Amino acid sequence: MALLSTPLQQFTALSFLQTRKNPFSCLPVTTRVSFARPLLIEARANSRKESAKVRNRRLQKKFNGSAARPRLSVFCSTKQLYAMLVDDHNKKCLFYASTLQKSIRDSPSCTTVTAAQMVGEELVKACVELNINEISSYDRNGFSRGERMLAFETAIAKHGFLPR
């Protein structure tokens, strides 16, 4: 009965919500002045090379080499050519050859195209020694076929090591 005789207390909102007599009143609406910015679309400088490299990374996930059928990876810089036979299952390089090796570099007056052809011949010899009859995939690392790549490919194709 004593509870009924006490006056009702007015509750206020919590302190972090700002104390008000009417906690359900709306906060004042602030208006923002926004200016529309023009839409700028910028193209990448090397979009063609980047997309080739992205495509190559996607293909590397699909084609994996093994010890019996390794992946042939070729890198072609501005002056040199590098080739590797890669066993992706064991994460090992089975064979490596480049135009910087002494056996290729020592030949007198050798052009870069003939040096790339000699790298292809060295690769074929290594495949015969390692008893590799077939290559699972040919990985150009997104590079286009230039003169050196074509010379390298013809040396390998003569012996049937390029996959179809």
C-alpha positions in Angstrom: 0.0 0.0 0.0 2.9 2.3 0.6 3.9 1.8 -3.0 0.7 3.3 -4.3 1.1 6.5 -2.3 4.5 7.4 -3.6 4.6 9.7 -6.6 5.6 8.3 -10.0 9.2 9.0 -11.0 10.0 10.3 -14.5 12.7 8.1 -16.2 15.3 9.6 -18.4 17.4 8.1 -21.2 20.9 6.9 -20.4 23.7 9.4 -20.2 25.5 8.2 -23.4 22.2 8.7 -25.3 21.9 12.3 -24.1 19.6 12.9 -21.1 16.2 14.2 -22.2 12.9 14.5 -20.5 11.3 12.7 -23.5 13.7 9.9 -24.5 11.6 9.1 -27.6 12.0 12.4 -29.3 14.0 12.4 -32.5 17.5 13.8 -32.8 17.9 17.0 -34.8 18.5 16.1 -38.5 21.6 17.7 -39.9 21.7 18.4 -43.6 24.8 17.8 -45.6 25.7 19.6 -48.7 27.4 17.2 -51.1 28.7 18.0 -54.5 28.7 15.3 -57.2 32.2 14.4 -58.3 32.7 13.5 -62.0 33.3 9.8 -62.5 36.8 9.1 -63.6 37.8 5.8 -65.2 41.5 5.2 -65.5 43.0 2.5 -67.6 46.1 0.5 -66.5 49.2 1.1 -68.4 50.2 -2.6 -68.9 46.8 -4.2 -68.9 47.6 -6.7 -71.7 50.8 -8.0 -70.0 49.0 -8.2 -66.6 46.1 -10.2 -68.0 48.5 -12.6 -69.6 50.2 -13.2 -66.3 46.9 -13.6 -64.5 45.8 -16.2 -67.1 49.1 -18.0 -66.6 48.7 -18.2 -62.8 45.3 -19.7 -63.3 46.6 -22.3 -65.8 49.4 -23.3 -63.4 46.8 -24.4 -60.9 45.2 -26.6 -63.5 48.3 -28.2 -65.0 50.6 -29.9 -62.5 53.7 -31.8 -63.5 54.9 -35.1 -62.0 58.2 -36.9 -62.1 57.1 -38.9 -65.2 55.4 -36.0 -66.9 56.9 -32.7 -65.7 55.8 -29.2 -66.6 58.1 -27.3 -68.9 58.3 -23.6 -67.7 60.1 -21.1 -70.0 61.0 -17.5 -69.0 62.2 -15.1 -71.7 63.8 -11.8 -70.6 65.0 -9.1 -73.0 68.4 -10.9 -73.5 68.2 -14.4 -72.1 66.0 -17.5 -72.2 65.6 -19.8 -69.2 63.9 -23.3 -69.3 63.0 -25.6 -66.4 61.4 -29.0 -66.1 59.3 -28.9 -62.9 57.9 -31.7 -60.8 55.0 -29.9 -59.0 53.9 -32.9 -56.9 57.3 -33.1 -55.1 58.1 -29.4 -55.7 61.4 -30.1 -57.4 63.2 -28.7 -60.4 64.3 -31.8 -62.5 66.3 -29.8 -65.1 67.4 -26.2 -65.6 69.0 -24.7 -68.7 69.6 -21.1 -69.8 71.5 -19.1 -72.4 73.9 -18.1 -69.6 75.4 -21.6 -69.2 79.1 -22.0 -70.0 78.4 -24.8 -72.6 76.1 -22.5 -74.6 78.0 -19.2 -73.9 81.4 -20.5 -75.0 80.4 -21.1 -78.6 81.9 -18.3 -80.7 79.7 -15.6 -82.1 76.4 -17.1 -81.0 73.3 -15.1 -81.4 70.4 -15.1 -79.0 68.3 -17.1 -81.4 70.9 -19.9 -81.8 71.5 -19.9 -78.1 67.8 -20.4 -77.5 67.9 -23.3 -80.0 70.9 -24.8 -78.1 68.9 -24.6 -74.8 66.1 -26.6 -76.5 68.6 -29.3 -77.6 70.1 -29.4 -74.1 66.6 -29.9 -72.7 65.9 -32.8 -75.1 69.2 -34.5 -74.0 68.2 -34.1 -70.4 64.7 -35.6 -71.1 66.3 -38.7 -72.7 68.7 -39.1 -69.7 65.9 -38.7 -67.2 63.6 -41.2 -69.2 61.0 -38.5 -69.8 58.9 -39.3 -72.8 56.2 -36.7 -72.4 55.7 -33.2 -71.0 52.4 -32.5 -69.2 52.2 -28.8 -70.1 54.2 -26.1 -71.8 54.2 -22.9 -69.6 55.4 -19.7 -71.4 54.6 -17.6 -68.3 52.4 -15.3 -70.3 55.1 -14.3 -72.8 54.4 -14.0 -76.5 56.2 -16.1 -79.0 59.2 -14.1 -80.3 62.1 -15.3 -82.3 63.9 -16.9 -79.4 60.8 -18.7 -78.2 60.1 -20.0 -81.7 63.7 -21.3 -82.0 63.4 -23.0 -78.6 60.1 -24.5 -79.5 61.3 -25.9 -82.9 64.2 -27.6 -81.2 61.8 -29.4 -78.8 59.1 -30.1 -81.4 61.6 -32.0 -83.6 61.8 -34.6 -80.9 58.0 -34.6 -80.1 58.3 -33.1 -76.6 55.7 -30.3 -77.0 52.2 -31.3 -75.8 49.4 -31.0 -78.3 
